[in-house]
Amino acid sequence: MSLPSPAAEATPEVLGRFRHRKLSRQGQRRADGPTYPGAPREQADLGVGPETLVRLLLKHLHTGGAQRLDELGRNLGVPVSLLQETITFLRREHLVDVQGARPGAPSGTETYFLSQQGRDRARSHLEDDGYVGPVPVPLEQFQRQIEAQSVRWTVVDRTAMDEAFAGLVVPERVLEQLGAAFNSASSLFIYGPAGTGKTLLATQFAHLLQGDVAVPHAVSVDGQIVRVFDPVYHKPAEAPAARTPDPSLDRPGEDWDRRWVRCRRPVVIAGGELTADMLDPAYHAAGNFYEAPLQVKAAGGLLMIDDLGRQQVEVTTLLNRWVVPLEAGIDYLALQSGAKFPVPFDVFPIFATNLRPQDLADNAFLRRLGYKVYLGHLDEADYRAIFAQYCRANGLEYRDEAVDYLLRAHYEPTGTPLIACHPRDLINKVIEFALFEGEEPRLSEEALARAWQVYFVQG
């Protein structure tokens, strides 16, 4: 496979198209929606050589034991019709034997198993490459699919924002900025004091993601396998509806490639545990294959870096890693062999921090962040609204005089600012004390004073 070098990043047609994807008609998403990969009808449609099928078939029979051809097709994600030639070859080479079907059983129920020579060959392949799963898709197919289902085809309006953030107290100014940031198809930087709701607002963007995406189980890159599908981040959706029954396929009416999983758009959140290594393909020495980095697993969805500046890696190192992807829309990844390959950087990235932006990055990098949204302390009206909202959520009677007491007796004398997380945390402590006492929770001055005492450091 010929891979473009960083110096020739504009050469691949798919990446060129991806970089110029501005929408017309005031940014409305494409009417035809995402296109799912069609079922392969010939071996050439798989995009991998016959040796890949041979190796995977042997490994599946070694790890899974004797199997029927339809079971092998399901495990490989390939129509049975495309396995016949490979099975014939393996039998001719005395690597696979067949056990006939029981008398009266339908045709195609024969069971295939490895010969001694086949077991030896399978063990050798497993030592070279421990990946056992569906046939990987070639890098070029993966690149095209990312473009076809880009998160940048999705836009929002005020109605969509109101629905996504319903039930949250968000200043109108902030809501407008967040909506415009999402439509910018660039990036969002949310900053402000701790406890002001940055993480909560950022995660609400998941409700704005429309449609599903196709995620490959694995991608073949320069002869190496990179595993992409991750059940932690990829939640399978219903299979695409069949358009027209096709008798040439193993499952009539199913006309999409089973090497892909239709999933809801992914949401990947990384906080203090994030390291620089997690942003590059992770090599599994025991299995001799790679795991895709977080930004690739987030393709077509949301990638949030929470608590920016508190990671286990220097913040400058972390931010410098994003310079090219944010600016060019392309990320360059590297294998241990030194081979580099480009992948469209198709995520909506959100950075959230309670540190001063000037302490994290210089102006040159901050300029590359599309939208900078500040979340500060609350005014009294919003504080009361959040307090009432959290009371309703927990079945407590809201008492405005209770908030009057907090403001007069605690906030004002101590100079404590009104922060969005305070109502939730104070009410939780009122409930927890009541549970201990075996009483019905209520917003009394005594209960709030007790909650305040254990919530804030005294003196």
Sequence and secondary structure as in RCSB ss.txt:
>XXXX:A:sequence
MSLPSPAAEATPEVLGRFRHRKLSRQGQRRADGPTYPGAPREQADLGVGPETLVRLLLKHLHTGGAQRLDELGRN
LGVPVSLLQETITFLRREHLVDVQGARPGAPSGTETYFLSQQGRDRARSHLEDDGYVGPVPVPLEQFQRQIEAQS
VRWTVVDRTAMDEAFAGLVVPERVLEQLGAAFNSASSLFIYGPAGTGKTLLATQFAHLLQGDVAVPHAVSVDGQI
VRVFDPVYHKPAEAPAARTPDPSLDRPGEDWDRRWVRCRRPVVIAGGELTADMLDPAYHAAGNFYEAPLQVKAAG
GLLMIDDLGRQQVEVTTLLNRWVVPLEAGIDYLALQSGAKFPVPFDVFPIFATNLRPQDLADNAFLRRLGYKVYL
GHLDEADYRAIFAQYCRANGLEYRDEAVDYLLRAHYEPTGTPLIACHPRDLINKVIEFALFEGEEPRLSEEALAR
AWQVYFVQG
>XXXX:A:secstr
     GGGTT SHHHHHHH    SGGG   TT     B   SHHHH S HHHHHHHHHHHHHHH SEEHHHHHHH
HTS GGGTHHHHHHHHHTTSEEEE   TT  TT  EEEE HHHHHHHHHHHHH    SS  EEHHHHHHHHHHT 
GGG    HHHHHHHTTTS   HHHHHHHHHHHHTTS EEEE STTSSHHHHHHGGGGG  SEEEEESEEEETTEE
EE   TTT  B       S  TTSSSTT  B TTEEEEE  EEEE TT  GGGGS EEETTTTEEE  HHHHTTT
EEEEE STT SSS HHHHHHTTHHHHHHSEEEEE TTS EEEEE  EEEEEEESS HHHH  HHHHHHSSEEEE 
    HHHHHHHHHHHHHHTT    HHHHHHHIIIIIHHHT    THHHHHHHHHHHHHHHHHT      HHHHHH
HHHHHS   
